Each structure stands twice: as structure tokens, then as C-alpha cells.
Amino acid sequence: MPLPVEHVMPELFEALVQSHAVLASPPGSGKTTRVPLALLQQPWLSGKKILMLEPRRPAVRMAAAYMAGQLGEKPGETVGYRMRMERRVGPHTRIEVLTEGLFIRKLQEDPELTGVGLVIFDEFHEQSLDSELGLSLCLDVCDALREELRLLVMSATLDEQAVADLIGGKAIVSDGGLHPVTLHHLSRSAGREVLPATHRLIHRALREQEGDVLVFLPGKGEINRLEARLKEELVPADLFQLHGEMDAASQALVLTPQPAHRRRVILATDVAETSLTIEGISSVVDSGLARKPVFDPNSGLSRLTTQPIPQASASQRAGRAGRLGPGTCYRAWTETEHGSRPFQRPAEIRQADLAPLVLQLALWGVTGPGSLHWLNPPPAPAWRQGVALLEKLEALDGEGRITPHGREMAVTGLHPRLAHMLIRGGRNSPTAADLAALLSDRDPWRRGNQPFSPVDIGLRLDALEAMRQGSAPRHHFDAHRLRQLLQLSDRLRSRTRHLDAATAPFSAATLLSLAYPERIARRRDAGSGRYPGFLTTPLEIGLFLLHKARATKHLPATRERGL
């Protein structure tokens, strides 16, 4: 069956012959899976490769698998994918789907993008830090090295003309084509009781509608708790989860159509908001919440916060109910509350820790953001704070130029703090690599229905070491996640084998002080700490704080203890 985006394909083909292009099309219209395949045989591509960037790892794997299936192949043949610790690319791969962060590293290694004819920025309306950086660097490549390289920016809700003006291309709009979706809002505000309201709306959707129900929740904890309650209630449907911590097989199972007589309730985070189309969905229940990282310039740390989604995201979610026919969306907020929400979430570059961006630009040879073209220029205060941190970590010199140590940091793929810790930890340091893996990826603690996890990082280091020695992890750790973290740790250790060995093994606390030197506290009493600049804060702030200078209290006796 033709999808809406196919009606504008001739216009898109013509635009890319001349220059770059922006394609605006609603969710489920075929942008992600139809456009790359349709462009593959265009004469101007001259047999070169297409790179398509996705903001999330699940979308990378699933988009590649779907396109490969359309060709009757498996990923790694004509269509492949690449992300951290997972790669399916062969000698004949022509379409390569990859994460935005991995693309930045690829671009740094090969600025000319040898053998690449087209770069597609999918879901650009999410305005992630890496997508904006990648687009700015690609425009620089087009200006200086590869005039014939083509860029295609695809979006569902962004101002397409603003992006077209930035890249000097044509804006193409695919209007509608999706089925109508009936919206239901609460008659009165749920206040703080959003999750109970969402629970009631699930039952309403099952009573009033046919087909499968897709439920949007802010995180895995809420998914687990709601799933447990629905199981107790024996709801007349099969329950599935969909979030970024699932393995490939579990994610693929959710996307596989089930027998017509079996209804499903799919409890998902915002990974289901874009890129992925789940067959059989006729109803959406939306909590209206998402969990996003927010950078606090006062503490220098990012934290996950649960926040209301903007109107554009709500439209994206509702659109998932209208993919196959007329649908229904139940929202756990009122129409008045909806009208007060902003249309779009602020671009990540406006509220993120810019130290990683500053470091990547320094590696590119840029000492200030004014040298590049930006849709959202980096804010000056956050830029200066990023520079100050990188100077403290010895990644930049006093003129903003990258140092040899900074170059080593930039190629690790880690946040500069963790990269500095890894490198200063010395050659083949297992503790430094384990810490870097733990702090850069998902927590292996299996929280279940509990709202919080223990903050002691020593427990996690113990679990990794036990797994490394072949012992079974304790019941509250996810064995699959621990294996993945061990692979990442081993890979990070391999990047330090050329370095000098440390004069003595560093303890975990000492290593963490390298990454977070400003978080070292001088104990004043049992419940608070005094920081440089007389900032006072509770000591229990999570993994990033050296908990009363005893982060290693649970480490095996074979490792050095203390600061």
C-alpha cells in the first residue's frame, strides 16, 4: 500500500539533484523506511553509500531490519547498521543506519566521508545535541571539501523552512495521509496523580475500542509498576514492554504482528514516539510525561527529570493511533493544560552540558562556535563553562586549542570527564574502565517495582568483577546488562594499552575525583558537605558524589581503598 511520503518522491528526487533538501512529513508516513530505499538507485548518487542517522539505538536496529526485510535480506547486506558495541555492515552495504553520536566520531576520523553520497538526518525535530553538531560539521564539509555531498533533513514537526534556509536546500512537505485520530482529554486535572489517571484510561481504551493499545509512560520504573498492577487485574490483553534497555529480540517481538484474536497493551517510553511503527495499534493512552536529562550549570551535573511533553510530542504520540485506520488517543491531561504547554521542546543545545560539543569542535579545529552554521547557536554562558571544564581537565590550552591529552579524550566516545578519568587511570586499568562503562551506560541494577535504586557504586563494581570471574550476579542485577558493560569496559581498556601504567593502582574514589574534582566534599556533619565556593549540599546526591569519601567501601580487598 502506498504511503503518504511516496507522493512527494519525484519532487524530492529533483531537489536532491540540485542541492540539499528538507522533508517534512507526519509520523508513520514512511520517511524512515521508504525514502532511503527509493533514493538508492538515483543516478546522482553514483553508487555511493547513504548514511542515515537516528537519535536512539532501538530505532537504528529496527529501521535497518525493516528496510532489509523489504529487500528480502538480513541486516548487513544491502542495508546495515552500526552503533556502540553492535555492528551489521558488509562489503556490499549501501545504506548504513547509525546513531548520531557514532556519526560524529566517523566524521572526525574521515572528514571527507569517503564513499558517502548522502547523509540523512532522521527525526531532526528532536533537535539533539549530536544532530545539530553533525549537521553543522556536514555543512562545513560541503563548503570546504565535498560540494557534491548531499544532505537530507527529515522531520515531523520542525519548522522546515528555517532548516531549508540554513542548509541552502528546498523544503518539501508531505501533507497528511494518515487516518483521523479522535482526541479525549480529562475533564479535570489529574494533578500529581497522572499515573493513576493513565491506569484508568487504559481500562477505558480496552472497553471502548478494538485493537491494540499503545501506552506512553516516562520510564521503565513506571512501566514495571503499571504492568504488575494490570497483571493482578487480569486485563483481557497480552502485556508487552518497549523501552531502550530491552535486547534486540525483545524489541523485535513487540513490532511483530500478533494473531488477530489476541489484543495487546504495549507499555512504552518515548522510544515509540518516533521512527518505529508498531502494527495493530488503534488506540494510544498518553501520560503526557517524558524523562529527559537537564544540565544544572550551578552543579555542573546533568540529572534526569520527569517533565510534561510539548504539544508537538503529544501530536507525534497521538499519530501512532492513526497509522492503519481511524484511531483514538486518550490524554491524561485537560484541554486547558494542553493549550498552556509549549509547542516544541527547547533544543538540547540550549540546556545541555556543552563540554562534549566544545571538545569535538576543538578536535575539528574550531575554537569558537561562530565559525560554523547553526540552527540553534550554542549559548555563550554554557560554552564558556564547557571551555573552563575542559581547561581544568587539561583537554584545552589557554587559547582554546586542543591538547594531545584532549585528542586522546575526544576519540574515546565518552563524556570528557570520564575520558579524562580513563586516560589518567593509566594503561589497562580495570577499575577506570569499569567506572567509565557504568557511568556512561544504563544502570545494571534491576529495580523492579521500586522507585529508586541504591546509589553505592561499589555494589556495581563488585557485580562486574563477579561476572568477569564467572560468578552469577546477585538477583537484583541484570545479567544481560552486566555482560554488555563488561564488553564496553574491555573495549575501553583496549584504548589505553598504549599509555604508561599508573605508578600504583588508583582506587575508585581517586578515579572519581579525577572526573569530578569539584564534587569532593569536606565533611562538616553527618548530613551535608562543604564544597569549594562554600556550596552546601546533601551528600546523598547519587552515583556522582564520593559518598562520604567511601565510594569503594564494598570493593574486593585486592583493590586499593580510600583516597
N, C-alpha and C positions, 0 to 999 in steps of 0.2 A: 504494500500500500504506500503510495507517495506521501512523504512527509512535507510539512509546510515549507521547510527550507529549500526543498528541491525546486520550487517555483522561481527562486531568485538565483539559481545556479548560473544560468547564462550571463546575467549581469555581473556576478562575482567573477566568473572566468575572464570576462572582458576587462574588468577593473584591474585584476592582478597581472594582466599582460602589460599594462601601462605602469603600475606602481603598487603601493601598498593598499590595503583595504580594511574596513571595519564592518563586521556583520552583526547586526542586532536582530535577535530572534528569541521568542519566548521559550521557556523550559519545555523540553520534550519535543521540540520541533525538528530535531535531527542534526543540530550543529556539530556535536561532538563526534558522532559515528558516521554520518553521511558525507560531510564536507571533505575530510582528508582523503577518503577513498575516491570521491569524484574528481579531486584535483590531481590524483596520482599520474594520470596519463596526459596532462596538459603539456603541449609542446614546449612552452617557455621553461618548464621545469628541467628539461634536457636530461632526464634520467636521474636527477639529483634526489637527495633524501628530504623528507618532510619531518620536522620535529614539532611535536605538539606538547605544550606544557599544561600541566594540571596542578591545581593548588593542593590536592590531597592524594596520598598514596593509594587509598582504595579506588579512587577514580582512575588513576593511572592503569592499574591492573585490569579493572573491569572494562574500561574503554578499549584497551588493546585486545582483550579476549573477545569482546563483541565484534570488533571490526575483523579480526582474524576469522571468527566464525562465519561472517558474511562471505568470506572468500573460500570457505571450506577448509581452512587451515588452522593450525595451532599458533599461539604467540611464539615469535622467534623466527617465523618465516617472512612473509611479506610485511607483516605488522609485528612489531616487537615493543618491548617496554624496558625501562631502566629506572630503578630507584635504589635508595641505600639498601645494601645487602640483598638485593634481588635484581636479576637481570635475565631477560629473554630476548636476546638480539643475535641474529645470524648474519652470515656473509651476504645474504640476498635481501636483508631487511630494507624496505624503502620508507616505511612510516614508523617512527620511533616516538613513543609516548613516554614522557619523563616528568619528574617533579620539577617545580620551578627552581628550588634550591640546587638540585643537581645540574640544571642547565647553567646556572651561574658559574659553577666550577668548570663545566665543559667549555664555556665561553672564555674563561680565564686561561685555560690550557691551550685553546685553539681559537684566537680572536677572529680568524678569517672564516671560521665554521666551514672548514674544507669538506666538500662533497654535499653540503646542505643548500637546497634551493629555496626553502620556505620554512619560516618559523611561525607556528600558530600559537597565539596566547588564548587559551580557552578559559571561560569563566572569568574574564578580566574585570567584571563588575565587582568581584570580591576585593579588588584593589589591595592585594597582599604586598608586603614589602618586597619580596623577591620578584613578583611580577612587574612592579614598577621599575625596580632596578634592572631587570632583564630587558625590558623594553627600552630604557634609556641607553643601555650598553649596545643593544642592537642598532638603534638609530645612529650611534657613534660609529659602529662598524660600517653601516651603509654609507655614511658620509665619507669615511676615510679609506675603507678597504674594499667593500663589496657593494658597488652601486646596483648590481643586478639581483642582490638578495631581496627576497620579498617577505613582508611581514603581514600577517592577518590577525587582527584582534577580534575575538568573538565575545559577545556579551548578551545578557538577557535584559538588564535594567539600566545600564550605564548610559550617560549622555554620549551617544555615538558620534555626534558631530564634533564635540570637543576632542575626542580621541582622534578622529579623522584629521582635524586641523593640526594636531600635534605631529602626527606621522606623515602628513602630506599625502593622504590617500582618500579614497572615496568611501562614503558611508552608505551602506546598503541595509535596508530594513525589510525583514520578512514579517508581514503583519499577520498576527493571529494564526488561524488554522487549528487551534486547539478547541476542544469542546467547552461549552459553558460550565462554570462551576458556581453552584449556589453557596453563598456565604451565610453562616449562622454565628452571631456574636452572643455573648452573655447579656442578660437583661440588667444585671448589676455586677459591679466589680468584684472579682474574686479576692482582691487584696493580696494578703500573704498566702492564701490558700489556693494557689494556682494548680498545684499537683492534684489535690482532691477534686478540683473542678475538672481537670483533664481526665481523671479517672471516671467521673460521671459522664463525660462526653463520649468516652469510648463505648460505654454501655448504650448510650443514646444512638450512636452511629450503628452499632450492631443491631439494635431494634428497628431503626428506621430505614436502613439502606441494605442493599445487596453488595456482594463482592468483598474484596479485602480492604482493610483499614490500615493506613499508614499514620503512625503517631510520632510527632516530633517532641523530643524531650531534651533538656540541656546537657545531660551527661550520662555516663554509664551507671553511676550510683542510682539515679532516678529510674533508669531503665530496669535495673535489678529489683528495686523495691516495688515498682509497679507490676512487673512480671510476676513476682511472688504473690502479690495480692490477687491478681487475675487468675492465677492457678488455683488459689484457695477457693475462688468463687466459681470455678469450673465454667468459665466463659465458653460459649459454643464456637470456638475457633482455635486454630493452632497458633501458638505464640512464637515469634521469631525476634531476634535482636539484630540491629545493624549499626555498627559503630567502628571507629578506626582501629580498635585494639583486636578485632577479630582476625583470624587467619584467612588465607585466600579461599580455602574450601568452604568455610562457613559463610563468607560473604557471597560466594557464587551460589550457594544454596538458596539464599534469600531472593536472588534475581531469577531463579529457575521457576517457571510457572508450575503451579501445583494442580492436581486434579480439580475439575470444575466444582465438584461437590464439597471440597474442603475449603473453608474460609480461613483467612489468616489475619492476625493482628501483628503488625510489624512495628516494634518499638525502636526508634532510630534517633540518633543525634543529627546534627545538620550535615553530616556526610551525604544524606539522602536528599538534600535540598537542591543540589546541582549535579550536573554531569551524568548521574546514574538514573536510568528509567527502570522502575520496578513494574513488571507486568501484573495486571489484575487489580490494580488499585482503583477503587471508585470513591473512596472517602478518605479525607485527611482530618485528623484531630491534632490541633496545634496548641501546644502550651504557650507559645509566644516567647519562649526563653531560649537563650543560647549561652554557652560558656566560652568566653574569649579572654586571651591574655591582654592585660593592660599594664603598661610600664609606669612605674611611680618614680618620677625624677628625683624626689626627695630621698628615697632609699636606694635608688639605683637598681632596683629589682623589678621583675615582672611578676604579676600574680594573675591567676585565673579568677575571673569574676563572672557571676551569672547576671545577665542583663537582658532587658526586653529587646526583641528583634525589631529592626526598622520595617517600614511599610513595604519596601522592595523585597526584603526577605520573606515577609508574610505572603506576598503575591507569588513568589517562587514556590513556596511550600504549597499554597492552595492549588497552583497549576498542576501539581502531581496528581490531583484527583481527576483532571480533565484530559488525560493523555489518550485514553481508549474510548471514551464516551462522556456524556454529561456526568458531572460529579458533584460532590458536596464537601464543603470544608467547615468544620466546627472549630471556632476560635475561643480560647479560654480568656478572653478579654472583651470589653464592651466596644461599641462603635465609637463612643466618645474617646475612650482611651486610644483607639486606633488612630483617630484623627490627630491626637497630640503627639504621636510618635514621629520621629524624623523620617524622611523618605528613604535616605540611604545611610548606612553605617559610615562613620568617618573613615577615610583611607588609613590603612595601618601605618603608613609613613608619618602620619600626623600625631600618632600617640604611641609609637613603639620606641624601644631602645635602639638607637641608631649606630651603636658601636659596630655591629657586624657590617652594616652598609658602608660606614666610613672606612673600615679595613679593606673591604672589597674594592672600593673606589681607589684607595691608596695603592693597592696591588695593580689596578688598571692604569695607574699613573696620574690620577686626578687628586688634587689636594683641596678642592672646594667644589660644591655642587653646581656652581654657576657655569661650569664647563660643559654640562650636558643638558639635554632637553627632558623636562619632567612634566607629567600630567599634574602631579602634586609635589612641588619642590620641598625638599627636607626643611623642617623648621629650624631656624638658626639656633635657638637655645639647645634643642636636642642634639644638633650637630656638634656644638661646642662641648657638650657633655660627653658625647662619644669620643671626640678627639682627646679630651682630658683623660678619660679612662684608658685609651689606647697608649697615651704617653706614659701613664703610670705602669701599664703592663709592658712597656718597652717595645711596643709594636710600631710606634711612630717616633720620629725625631722632633726636635723643636720647631722644624719648618713644616711639619705635617707630612713628611715623606716617609715611606715605609722602610723599616729597618730589616736586616737579614732575619732577625727573630720574628718580625712581623710577617715576613714571607712564609716562614715555617708555619706560623699560626694560621695564615689565611688558607692554606691548602688542606688543613685537617678536616674542614667541613663542620667544625664545632664553633660554638659561641666563643668570642675572643677570650673570655675569662677561662673557660675550660681548656681551650687550646694552649694558653699560657701555662696553666697548671700541668697539662700533659707533657709539654716540652721541658719545662723546668724540673719535672719529676725525674728526668733522666732516661737513659736507654732502657727499653723493655720493662718499664715499671708496671707491675700488675695492678698495684693499688691505684696509681694515677689513671690507668686505662679503665679500670672498673668504675672509679668515680665518674670519669668523663662519660662513660656509657650510661650509667644510672641517671646522671643529671641532664642528659641530652635526649633521653627517650622516655617512654611510658613506664610508670612505676609498676614493678612486677608483683607488688602486694595485691593479693586477691581480696578486695574489700567486701565483696558480697553485698549484703543489705545495709552494712554500716556506713554512716555518712562520712566518717573520717578514717584515715589510716595512721598508724604510729609514725612519728616523724624521725625516729632514730635511724640514721643511715647505716649504722653499724650492723643492724639486722640484715639489711640488704646486701652488704658486703659479705657477711657470713654466708648468706644463701648462695651468692655467686661462687664463693670459694668451695662450698659443699658440692655444688653442681659440677664445678671444674674437677673435683676429686672423684666424681662418680657417685656421690651420695644423693639420695632422694631429698628434694626440698621439703621444708615443713609445709603443713597442709594449707597455710594461708598465703603461699607463694604460687604464682602461675608458672609451671614448669616450662611451658612453651615460651613465655616471655623471657625467662631466665636464659634459655638456650639462645634466643635471639640476642640478648645482651652480652652473652659470652662471645658470640661471633663478632659483635661490634667491638667489644673490648680487645679481642685478638687482632682485629684489623687495625685498631688504633695503636696497639703495641707495635705492630709491624712498621708503622710510620715513624717510630722513634728509635729504630735499631741502629741508625747511623749516628745517633747522638752519643755524647760521652755519658758514661754511667755516673749516677749520683755518688758522692763520697760515702754516703750512708743512706739506707732506705728511709724514705720520708713516711711519716705516719699520715693517716687520713686527715687528721686535724691540721697538720702542717700543709698538706697539699691544698686543702680547702682555704687556708689562709692566703695561699698564693692566688687563688681565683677570686676571693672576696676579702681583700685586705682591710677594707673599711668596715667589715662586719665583725671584727674582733672586738669583744666587749671586755671592759674592766669591771669585774663583779663589784656591785655596791651592796646588794642584799639578795635574798633568795629568789626574788621575782622580777628583777629588772637588771639592765646593763647600761653602762655609760659608754658612749661611743665618741670617737673623735668629733669635735664640734659640739660636744655635750648633748648630742641627740640621745634621748632615753626611750627605750622600747622594751616590751616583754621579751624574755629570752626565748620563749616558745614560739618562734616565727617559722618553724618548718625546717626543711632539709638544708636550706642555705645558711642557717645560723650555726655557729660552732656551739652546740648546746652546752653551756657552762664549761666550755673548753674540754669536753669529754666526748667528742664525736666518735672516738674509737673504743669506747668502753666495752663493746661487745666483740672486738676483733680477736682473732686467734692469737695465742701467746707468741707465735713465731714472728709477728709483726711488731715493729716498734710502736710504743704507746706514747701519747702525750704530745705536747707542742715542742 
